[in-house]
Each structure stands twice: as structure tokens, then as C-alpha cells.
Amino acid sequence: MRSRAVSETWRAEARTLTVSDFFAELPRHAFTFLHGDGRWVMLAEDPLAIQEHPGHVAFHFERSGPMPPILPDLFGHATYEFGYGLDPALPGVPPPVDGLPDFQLSLHKTLRLYDRKEGILYSAERCLERELEPRLHGLGAGHFEARKRGDSDDAASYQGKVQRIREGIAQGDVYQVNLTRQEQWGYTGDLADFAQRLQVVNPAPHSALVAEPGWAIVSSSPESFFRIDQGRIRTRPIKGTAPRGLDSLADLHLREGLWSSPKNRSELAMIVDLLRNDLTRICRIPSVTVEAFPTLESYANVHHLVAEVSGDLLPDLSLEAVFQAMFPGGSITGCPKLAAMGLIRELEPCPRRIYTGALGWCRADFQQAEFSIPIRTAWATGGELHFGVGGGVVWDSDPREEYEETVHKGRSLVQCLS
């Protein structure tokens, strides 16, 4: 495939900005806005071109001006269902149920990157032959209101499915399965208001708002799928959850209970082992290393156990190769991965869509990239908003506690919708 030349001009200026400043100036054209609580805030506006596969990136860049230390050339996502097409052993990709593409990478006309650490705003303008026509997004306008319409599973049906997974574990079919349920809400008004509420109530490392004609994504995810920089790839799986306490003493008790829980540590250990195996498919041997196991991170409504696994990438790898080795993330499937995904397909009545897929950016030469796993994430199409919540089920899981864990995980979304 012949690469298309992109002319890109950068400028930089010292600024003091907040996420609220970006929300106040969101564009009318389609955009991707990544505003997690890390170093960078990114706003990419007006797609010039769209790529619907993770293969060869068909752009090369002619750059000028003061460039930032990261170059997010392309922004995009993959739905969970996209993963069914990556391995012939899996059942086929289910037909789409809405306007959300299963995979999309976009090259945008304008890009703003704010470096919180240095207080510098980098701005880029791009030109490309055969550009797409500008497209208005459909976030809506006016005061945001939402009303719940239904659940894919009530407490009893979810608990019954937990028991079904335990039976599969007893038979030796699987060791762990990440079971999810979904809520459906109707809404009116501006989805950006909902996104800003969520950013205030539940600040997270991978918060995002993606606005396109016909669909939108609002994410407040704490989980990293992978990050690539200087030839090394890192993944940070989350597995193990406890609610926050009503006061500091209760909160400390819940933290300590999570930290010392054999069940939660074993959940995380299984997924770390799975991810080590995934990384050995794309990394030099023996560079794959478990760098942290476990650590404990606290968010607005939950505590999580987290690990970090990394490795030195083999040379000249593409985004497609990384997705084939790692997608979907092991923390949101279970293990063995293929058997867990088969059971998920059997038990979950609704496709997951962007929930537990991937969302982020990459450089065109794939020397830098960062994608999250969109949990605590809602997507909107046709006046309806959906979100998923779930957790890892192992042999000693208690069905009632597993359902309650999904309630804790969805609390921030429900609070902002209500």
C-alpha cells in the first residue's frame, strides 16, 4: 500500500491550562479528547483520513516546528468483538448492532497537546491530499439528563452465570472468566456534560471523550492495555477489587482486606502469567519481566490490585502484530484466553462493543503508543447509552459478592447519569 504524505507544522507556547479549559472549547467537528490524570492532555479535531484495520499505517509525515516528546499521529479504538477476528480458533465476529466501528484509526487535521509537567501547549496543523470532508459530531446540546431503561442481567441471572463458570472451572475447562453485565439508559442533552461530570467524580488515568457522527464514547478507565516507548512495551493489568469505605477506618480495613486476600492475589497471578505468555510472542527472550506484583491503587469508589509486566519488543513490529498477540486484554477475558472468550460468548447476551476493547493513540512508525482498556466506559448511539461492568470469576468466587462488585464498579457512572 502506497503511503500518503502528511505535512505537519508544530508550534509551542507556555500556558497554564486545566481540563475544564479544554471542555469549554470542544470543537463542533468530530474529535478525540484524552484527558486522563497523567502528564498529557490531548485534543485531536476533524479527521482527515480513517483507517479501518491495524495493518500497515498508510501515512508518512513531513514535520516542522518545535515538536513535543511524544507524537500521537493516529487516535483510535477497537471493540471487544474485533478480537474474535484475530484468531481462527474463535467463533466469528458477531454482526454489528450499532454504528460504532469495530476498529478505527483516525488522522486529524488539528492536534493540541498540553504538557502538564512543563506547562507547554503544543499545537499542530496537518495537510493531506484527498482529505475527508469535515464532519459534525452528534454529542447533542442542552442540559444532560438520563433515565435507566434496563439491565442485561438482574442479580439472580448474573449470580447464576457465576455458578455456571464455577462449574466450568470444576470440569477443567477454564481457570478464570471475566463475566460482565450491561446497563442501558436513555438520555437527552449534551454528552460532554456527562463526560465532564464523570471526570470530576471519578478522575482516572485514561479518561476520554470521543465524538463522531452517530456515536460517542465516554471513558473514565483506570486500566492500561499497553504503552510503548523506546522499544519497550508495558502492560498493567487490574484484577482484584474492593469498595471504598464510608470513613477512613473502614476504608483502611477494606484496603488491608484486599491486599491480603488470597482469592484476589490468585486472580491477578493468573492474568500476569497469561500476559507474560502474550508478551513472549512479540518480545525478545528473556526480556519479559514482572516489574510490580502486586500494587494497590485507590479510586473514587473502589480499590484495585494492579501488576506491571514489560518486555523489549522485537524490531519492526506493527500495531497489528501487537493486537494479534495481546488483544483482547487478558484481565478482561480470563484464562485460558480462548476458552474464556468462548464461555463469555455463550453467557453474555449483549456484545461488549467498546467496553473492554482498546482506546488510545500511536505514532505512525509505531515507536510510541498508548492504549487503555475501556472499563468504567459508556458508549452512545441512537439516543441510547450503554455501559458494562464485570469482574473475574474463579473457583472460590461467591456469586452474591461478584454481583455486588459490579455495582461498586458502576457507581461513578450511575451517579453521573442520575
C-alpha positions, 0 to 999 in steps of 0.5 A, spaced: 500 500 500 502 506 497 503 511 503 500 518 503 504 524 505 502 528 511 505 535 512 505 537 519 507 544 522 508 544 530 508 550 534 509 551 542 507 556 547 507 556 555 500 556 558 497 554 564 491 550 562 486 545 566 481 540 563 475 544 564 479 549 559 479 544 554 471 542 555 469 549 554 472 549 547 470 542 544 470 543 537 463 542 533 467 537 528 468 530 530 474 529 535 478 525 540 479 528 547 484 524 552 484 527 558 486 522 563 490 524 570 497 523 567 502 528 564 498 529 557 492 532 555 490 531 548 485 534 543 485 531 536 479 535 531 476 533 524 479 527 521 482 527 515 483 520 513 480 513 517 483 507 517 479 501 518 484 495 520 491 495 524 495 493 518 500 497 515 499 505 517 498 508 510 501 515 512 508 518 512 509 525 515 513 531 513 514 535 520 516 542 522 516 546 528 518 545 535 515 538 536 513 535 543 516 528 546 511 524 544 507 524 537 500 521 537 499 521 529 493 516 529 487 516 535 483 510 535 479 504 538 477 497 537 471 493 540 471 487 544 468 483 538 474 485 533 478 480 537 474 474 535 477 476 528 484 475 530 484 468 531 481 462 527 480 458 533 474 463 535 467 463 533 466 469 528 465 476 529 458 477 531 454 482 526 454 489 528 448 492 532 450 499 532 454 504 528 460 504 532 466 501 528 469 495 530 476 498 529 478 505 527 484 509 526 483 516 525 488 522 522 486 529 524 487 535 521 488 539 528 492 536 534 493 540 541 497 537 546 498 540 553 504 538 557 502 538 564 509 537 567 512 543 563 506 547 562 507 547 554 501 547 549 503 544 543 499 545 537 499 542 530 496 543 523 496 537 518 495 537 510 493 531 506 491 530 499 484 527 498 482 529 505 475 527 508 470 532 508 469 535 515 464 532 519 459 534 525 459 530 531 452 528 534 454 529 542 447 533 542 446 540 546 442 542 552 442 540 559 444 532 560 439 528 563 438 520 563 433 515 565 435 507 566 431 503 561 434 496 563 439 491 565 442 485 561 442 481 567 438 482 574 442 479 580 439 472 580 441 471 572 448 474 573 449 470 580 447 464 576 452 465 570 457 465 576 455 458 578 455 456 571 463 458 570 464 455 577 462 449 574 466 450 568 472 451 572 470 444 576 470 440 569 477 443 567 475 447 562 477 454 564 481 457 570 478 464 570 472 468 566 471 475 566 463 475 566 460 482 565 453 485 565 450 491 561 446 497 563 442 501 558 439 508 559 436 513 555 438 520 555 437 527 552 442 533 552 449 534 551 454 528 552 460 532 554 456 534 560 456 527 562 463 526 560 465 532 564 461 530 570 464 523 570 471 526 570 470 530 576 467 524 580 471 519 578 478 522 575 482 516 572 488 515 568 485 514 561 479 518 561 476 520 554 471 523 550 470 521 543 465 524 538 463 522 531 457 522 527 452 517 530 456 515 536 460 517 542 464 514 547 465 516 554 471 513 558 473 514 565 478 507 565 483 506 570 486 500 566 492 500 561 492 495 555 499 497 553 504 503 552 510 503 548 516 507 548 523 506 546 522 499 544 519 497 550 512 495 551 508 495 558 502 492 560 498 493 567 493 489 568 487 490 574 484 484 577 482 484 584 477 489 587 474 492 593 469 498 595 471 504 598 469 505 605 464 510 608 470 513 613 477 512 613 477 506 618 473 502 614 476 504 608 483 502 611 480 495 613 477 494 606 484 496 603 488 491 608 482 486 606 484 486 599 491 486 599 491 480 603 486 476 600 488 470 597 482 469 592 484 476 589 492 475 589 490 468 585 486 472 580 491 477 578 497 471 578 493 468 573 492 474 568 500 476 569 502 469 567 497 469 561 500 476 559 507 474 560 505 468 555 502 474 550 508 478 551 513 472 549 510 472 542 512 479 540 518 480 545 525 478 545 527 472 550 528 473 556 526 480 556 519 479 559 519 481 566 514 482 572 516 489 574 510 490 580 506 484 583 502 486 586 500 494 587 494 497 590 491 503 587 485 507 590 479 510 586 473 514 587 469 508 589 473 502 589 480 499 590 484 495 585 490 490 585 494 492 579 501 488 576 506 491 571 509 486 566 514 489 560 518 486 555 523 489 549 519 488 543 522 485 537 524 490 531 519 492 526 513 490 529 506 493 527 500 495 531 497 489 528 502 484 530 501 487 537 493 486 537 494 479 534 498 477 540 495 481 546 488 483 544 483 482 547 486 484 554 487 478 558 484 481 565 478 482 561 477 475 558 480 470 563 484 464 562 485 460 558 484 466 553 480 462 548 476 458 552 474 464 556 472 468 550 468 462 548 464 461 555 463 469 555 460 468 548 455 463 550 453 467 557 453 474 555 447 476 551 449 483 549 456 484 545 461 488 549 462 493 543 467 498 546 467 496 553 473 492 554 476 493 547 482 498 546 482 506 546 488 510 545 493 513 540 500 511 536 505 514 532 505 512 525 512 508 525 509 505 531 515 507 536 510 510 541 503 508 543 498 508 548 492 504 549 487 503 555 482 498 556 475 501 556 472 499 563 468 504 567 466 506 559 459 508 556 458 508 549 452 512 545 448 511 539 441 512 537 439 516 543 441 510 547 447 509 552 450 503 554 455 501 559 458 494 562 461 492 568 464 485 570 469 482 574 473 475 574 470 469 576 474 463 579 473 457 583 472 460 590 468 466 587 461 467 591 456 469 586 452 474 591 459 478 592 461 478 584 454 481 583 455 486 588 462 488 585 459 490 579 455 495 582 461 498 586 464 498 579 458 502 576 457 507 581 461 513 578 457 512 572 450 511 575 451 517 579 453 521 573 447 519 569 442 520 575 
